[in-house]
Amino acid sequence: MIYCVTHLALIIDAQLIGDPDRKIQHIFYDSRNIVSPADGAFIAFIGIRDGHKYMEDAYKKSVRIFIGSHIPVIHSDATYLIVDDPVSALQKWACYHINSYPSLTTIGITGSNGKTILKEWLNQCLWDVFSIIKSPKSFNSQMGLPLSVLQIESKHDLGIFEVGISKPGEMDKQERVLHPTIGVLTNVLGAHSEYFKDKEEQIVEKIKLFKNSQVIIYPTDPNISKIIQLEYPNKKLISFGKENSDIQLLETTLNGNTTVLSVSVFGEPREFIFPFTDDASIQNVLCLLAVLSELGYNYDFIQEKILHLQFVSMRLELVSGINNCTIINDTFNSDYQSLEIALHFLFQQNKPKKVLVLSDILQSRLAEAELYKKIADLVNSFPLHHILLVGEKTYKYRHLFNNILKSFLSTVEVIRFLESRSIKDAALLIKGARKFELEKVTQLLEVQSHDTILEVNLHSLLMNVNYFKSLLKPETKIIAMVKASSYGLGNFEIAEVLQFYHIDYLAVAYPDEGFKLRDKGIHLPIMVMNPEISSYDRVIEYELEPEIYSFRELNLFVHKLKEKKLTKYPIHIKIDTGMHRLGFQPEEAQKLGDLLKNNVYVKVKSIFSHFAVSDVSEQEEFTRLQASKLKYSFDILAKILGYQPLLHIANSAGIINYPEYHFDAVRLGIGMYGYIDNEKTLKKLKNVITLKTVISNIHDLEPGETVGYGRQFVAKKTTSVATLPIGYADGIRRIVGNGKGYVTIHGKKAPIIGNICMDMMMIDVTNIACKEGDTVIIMGENPSLIEYAEWYQTIPYEVLTSISSRVKRIYYRE
Ligand SMILES: *Cc1c(COP(=O)(O)O)cnc(C)c1O
């Protein structure tokens, strides 16, 4: 966007004062957010505060163009555009702007809720097909929509905009700004509003957005359908819903954490695997299906996109707290919907006590009393042990909440209170609007450690599990490999999430890993691959299921079961089909079968083996031989036993490369943690881990000065060096020092210079704008596990498991 002020004055009907040749390239409306003032104009809105009061602040930050209804202090070197009403001026401007892109297809989304999710989902589905311009966040107000529209450039070919209103009369103005090609109404809840008499009035107002649309997509609801059909009899109308709709939901079948949706798409029965299970998401996806069908996409395209839809929300961060507490940190956002999501997440945590710390809710259009009634009803519907409220409003309405431990006016008081108690064995949700700075509460309760953290994105992990699941037959079980602390990601956190999502089985390497999981409340069946003889007692006590790989081990274990007078104890028989690590030889199957046949002490739950080269296509023959050896042994054993244990062999690569060997179960490891040695599949997986730190210190070197032990780096010119609090003791090997490896700061690569120290490393930031305290990505998207594996000359598995346990793990959901 480039507008000359003279031209703009004509467009918005303004009086121009000052230099008539200035150009505007961007707009500021909050003087706190001015970063690069050149060619920017400050527009003074009158909202909760009067923007004219901040013109002076903007001027001090070097802004020289101002749009407002008056000029508080005039500067001779500034240019002013004086208008009657800045908001309508902005709307006129946006209207002019969008009309200069007549070929742009636009989707305008309005409705009581679901707008942002639909917009983001459309973007997730279409980002690689179109050059999309969309409203940032939920920028949909009288100012937000025109500001979004002004971002349109000639490179865009699809615009997706949210349109909101709060009072009658606003939609006509919004329509002048947008007039979408495709109009979408997500729903109308008809919630009480001081401006609208009833739901019908809200519908009438909202659908004014579609005056110039070619197509209208709307939910099947008697009121809505009737009003739309009456108002727009000559437009193409597409309805979605549970009955009598163009896009009609016929049936939903829950399948673990996905839903199979049977949908009639314009009369054609279709099935979609959808990675969400809640009603709101299902309603949203019907609307999404309607839009995608209208855009002309076929079933295959739509199914593929829907399978990979991601959760849209702010992120919820999970950190370990003191006194065996878990803390969910959600201190950016406070509204009804996000509170509901966060409360659900709190109740996924496996802790005896649940505690909520909640601030006032800001930015709600609901009347205050009604809002807090609604919030209290929601909160009261969860069996919380304690609720700590913060803020004047929650204080006023505290009587509505059950289980009030305490209601405070400020965050400082909450902190003082918490310091005087010690909350133990609890999961705490810290939830509130940004201005309450509840992160200070989190800091108080967090286990202290250094600035280097390993972030684990639990949502991505689940998306990866879902991806693998989508490749399996519905009845095939998944055994999730959580050995070696879930490949280094967490002691029990990963298992906990997997358990919540009803994974079938877990497997660990050693008994003590299984004991830890049981102690943390994991009740899924757990297979132990190396059940050490010395821990048989506890293996049995903790109900872990041993892998039996030799006659000696079988005898000893059966002996122990006899001693304890236990029968039918679940065991897993390992067959060595070529790995030559552990297992019975296929030739031993007969003998093993005879031993097991009349043995009442054990029950064979599964018979399995392990691929050695399922990731190497040239060695397909060996893999096939392994599978056939297993099948051969299985047939002999199953026949003698007279029942059918589960049969399994495929690891992550096996799942991808050998669908014919999925058998009854698969053992998923590295794939769910985000890596696979298969380029095509890798693209479908989400990155799960990010190793981060912050810059401790920055200093400049003169030419000739050196860095670190051994003085390996010598500055050739003036060089800015940043020191990071991470070293080889954290698992970053010395071999990536001296320019071999790099880190990323604000998306830019900074080489590691000099030798890596035990607890620190130095990087060259000469060409990067950064400061002390800035975040640095050590490993994640960029550089990736794969790059590290190349630098270390090893495999990603080893990179992942070598991040040292002193690095704090933080878990989050987006
Ligand atoms: C680790 C392991 C797996 C998982 O392998 P990935 O390649 O990480 O999927 C499967 N089976 C056994 C026996 C394992 O030890």
PDBQT file of the ligand as one rigid body, heavy atoms in Angstrom, charges set to zero:
ROOT
HETATM    1  C1  LIG A 901      12.525 -48.337  19.798  1.00  0.00    +0.000 C 
HETATM    2  C2  LIG A 901      11.741 -49.433  19.287  1.00  0.00    +0.000 A 
HETATM    3  C3  LIG A 901      10.700 -49.223  18.368  1.00  0.00    +0.000 A 
HETATM    4  C4  LIG A 901      10.380 -47.895  17.763  1.00  0.00    +0.000 C 
HETATM    5  O1  LIG A 901      11.209 -47.631  16.678  1.00  0.00    +0.000 OA
HETATM    6  P1  LIG A 901      11.080 -46.263  15.868  1.00  0.00    +0.000 P 
HETATM    7  O2  LIG A 901      12.021 -46.415  14.743  1.00  0.00    +0.000 OA
HETATM    8  O3  LIG A 901      11.488 -45.190  16.805  1.00  0.00    +0.000 OA
HETATM    9  O4  LIG A 901       9.674 -46.147  15.461  1.00  0.00    +0.000 OA
HETATM   10  C5  LIG A 901       9.927 -50.306  18.015  1.00  0.00    +0.000 A 
HETATM   11  N1  LIG A 901      10.184 -51.551  18.507  1.00  0.00    +0.000 NA
HETATM   12  C6  LIG A 901      11.190 -51.775  19.361  1.00  0.00    +0.000 A 
HETATM   13  C7  LIG A 901      11.413 -53.169  19.859  1.00  0.00    +0.000 C 
HETATM   14  C8  LIG A 901      12.004 -50.736  19.778  1.00  0.00    +0.000 A 
HETATM   15  O5  LIG A 901      13.008 -50.987  20.619  1.00  0.00    +0.000 OA
ENDROOT
TORSDOF 0
